[in-house]
């Protein structure tokens, strides 16, 4: 029996997120992201997941929201894949995950220019760790070399371990909750969850297709799968590319 197609992605509840940044730290640790030199600014750091703060002002009232932003795993005319001359970007038809194949990457950074979410990082320096930190590198995640681009691969190392366990038990499908990405595991408020958008039996399926659900920059037609939740109308209308500029804190009216 063949395994069915999935569309695994992240479900992020912005009404729960308080901007603590635990997800960003956990992502960097899980994916063996080296600490850049002190002279590295926001645009030269390796950050597969960042948390942006968006401020909304209307009349005399001020509201704010913290938005975890990573690769949105676009399914249609994926911008980064369309411009890559090395076919270093791969859309897995069985899972819906957009992966970066670093062994093919030549570092041209076309994909970084094409990504409307600024969700990719370039390795400007050779990754180095002191002896104590090197002992704690995740064994299932390769260390990327200088001169390549990287991004969120939806914790591919954890994913592969879960599939290996399932294969040892003679299963081709994962059980709900068998695979949990590092960002979701670390969130103290439960704001980040994994969901299969094509599985009505998934416990998070209803939320992902409910009235609170929306996608960032959905108007571009790239069909991003990362799904956000909010009960606030102004949050669901966030559609300004400036919101995804690493160097800016955006006031959104």
N, C-alpha and C positions, 0 to 999 in steps of 0.2 A: 504494500500500500504506500503510495507516494505521500509525502508530507504536503500539506496544503500551504498556500501562500499566506503570508502574514503582512501586516503593516505595523511593525513595532515602532513606537515612538514615545516621547515624554509628554506627560500631562502635568501642567504647571499651574497651580492655583495662586494667582497674584493677590487674592484677598487674604491668603495665609502668609505669604512671604514677608518677612520683616527686614530683609536685606542684610542678614548676619554674615553672609559670604561663606558659610560652611560648605556649601555645594561646590564653590569655586576651588577652595583649598583641597577638598576631597578629590575633585577631578584631577587637579595637578599632581597629587600624590599617586593616585591610581595609575596615571598615564606617564609616570616617570618624567615629568616636566622639570628640567633643570632650572635652578634659580639663576637669572641673568645677572651680569655685572651691575655694579651700582649705577653706572652711567646710562643704563637702559631706561628709556622712558616708556610711557604707556603703549606706544606703537612698536616697540622693540622687545616687548615681553611676550612670553609664551603663555597664552591664556585661552584654552579651548572653551572655557565657560566663564563669563563675566556677569556681574550684576549691575545693571544700569538703574539710576534713579531718575524718574520722570515726575516733574512737578506740574500740577494743574491749578490754574488760577481762574476763578470766575467770580466777578464782583469782589467782595471782601473775603471770600472763602478760599483757602488754599488746601489742596489735597495732594498726596504723593503716592507713588507706587514704585516698588522695586521689581525689576524685570530681569530674571536670569536669562541670558542669551547665549546660545551655542549654535552650532550648525543646525539649521532647520530641516535638513534632510528633504529637500525639494524633490518632488516626483516627476514634474513635467518641465521639459526644457531646463534642466538643472543648470544654472548659470555657470558654476565653476567647471562642470564637466564639458560644457559646450566650448569653452575657450582653451581648455588644456591641450597643448600640442603633444603630450606624452601619454594620453589616456591614463593619467595617474589618478583619476577620480572614477570610482566604480559605484554604480547603483545596483544593489543586490535585488533581483526581482523576487526572491523568495521571502525577504524580510523588509524591504523598503528602506534599508539603511544605506546612506551614502558614505562610502569609505574613501580615505585617502591612502593610496598605495605609495608609500614614501620611497620605495626602491625604484620607482619609475620617475619620480619627481626630479626635474632639473633646476628647480628654483627660479623659474621665470616670473612667478608671482602674478601671472595673468588671472589666476583663480581668485586671488585676494582682491584684485581690482573689480572683478565681476560680482563678487558676493555682496548683495545689498545689506547684509546684516553685519559686515565686518567680523565674521565669525572664524577667520583663519589667522594663523600665526606663522611667522617666518623665523627659522632658526638662524639668528645672526652670529651666534658664537658656538664654539665647540662645547657640547654639554659636559659639565664636570661636577662631581660631588666629592665632598671629603669622605674619608674612610667610613666614618660612622653612618653617614647617610647612604652610601653606596650599598651597605649591607641590607638595607631595607627596600631596595628597588623591587617593584612588582616583577616576578619572574616571567609572567606570560605576556609582558608588553615590551617590545623591542625599544631600545634607546635610539632616537632619531639622530642623524648626523647633522652637522652644520650645513646650511645651504639648502634646506628643504622646507616645504610648507606642511603644517599639520593642523588638525582640527578635531572636533568631537567625532569619534567613531562609535558612539553609544556603548562604551566600555567593551570593546571587542574581546579583550582578554577574559573578562568575566563571562561573556556570552559563550565563548568557545569552551570554557570549563563546564558550563551548564550543559552544553550539547554533548560534551564528552561523557559526562555522567549519565545522561539519558541514553547514549549509545551503548554504554556498558550494561545498562538495564534492558536493552532491546527496544528502546523507545525512539521514535523519530520526532516526537513533539515534546515541548517543555510544559510542565505543569505551571499553573498560575502561581506567581511568587517565587519560582525556582531561579529566576534570573532577576537581580536587582542592580541597577547602575549605581555607581559610587555616589553620585549627586543625590539620588533619592534616598539612599541608605543613611546619608549624613544629615539630611535636613531635619532639624529638631521639631519643626512644625508640620511635617508631613505634606509640604507644599509640592513636592516633585514625586510623581509616580510613573511607572511604566504601564503602557496600555497597548493592546493590539486593536487597532481601529477597525479591522475586518472581522473581529470575533465578537459576536453578540453576547457570548457567554463570559467575556472578560469582565471582572468586577468593576472596572473603571470605564467600560464601554459607554454606559449611559451618560456619565459626566462629559465624556469626550464629544458626544453628539448632542448635548443639551443646549439650553438657551444661553448659558453662561460661557460657552465655548467660542473661541475665535482664533485666528492665525495672524501673525505679524506680516504686514505688507502683502496680504492675500491678493490685493488688486493687481499684483505683478503677473499673476497667472502661472506661477511656478509650482503651485500646489504643495506648500510646505506641510509637513506632517506634525511637527511639534505643535501641540495644542495648548492654548492658555485659557484660563478660566477667570472670570470676574463678574460680579453682580453690578459693578459700576459702569454706566453707559460710556463715560468719557474714556475709561480704560480700554473698552472694547473698540474704541474709535482711534486708538493710537495708530497712525499711518504715515508718520513723518520720518523719512530716511535719516534725518538728523538725530533722531532718537537713538540710532545705532552707531553713532560716532563715538569712539572710545574717549575722545578728549573733551566731551561736552556733557554738561548736566542740562537737560532740556526742560524749558518751561513750555508746557503744552496747554493752549487755550481752547 
